[in-house]
């Protein structure tokens, strides 16, 4: 299993109340659409600092994560996400 974690910084943090629910809805709707995507959650970051939004996801294997990155439904989500963020960091790790 591969765990994929992403943190985003919003361009306009004053719009969190509308931006985060929209990101959450779009991304969480990918579950059941993207093959090999086991779980995906999006929530506000509760820690003060540089990042406003967290994504936690689990994939069956590295091939499933690669497929997610290029899946048309994910690419549509990325268009919106990239229109509202100004920073991103990610980490992937394997759980055996």
C-alpha angles and dihedrals in degrees: 000000000000121000116206120195125184131183122195134194113214120230090221111028090181087072095055092117091065102025100053096049089050092050090046093051096046097045099040089052087067090075107103091019103068113062113240095016103131102175138358129181130177122192142154115273108249094197115087113238143076102332129065105182134042130202121194119185141166127210131191092237144333092280089058091052090049089050091050091054092058100031111124093231091053091047089056090053090049090058091060095039093051090050092060104036135076099183141031140177129179142187131195127190138170123239115200 
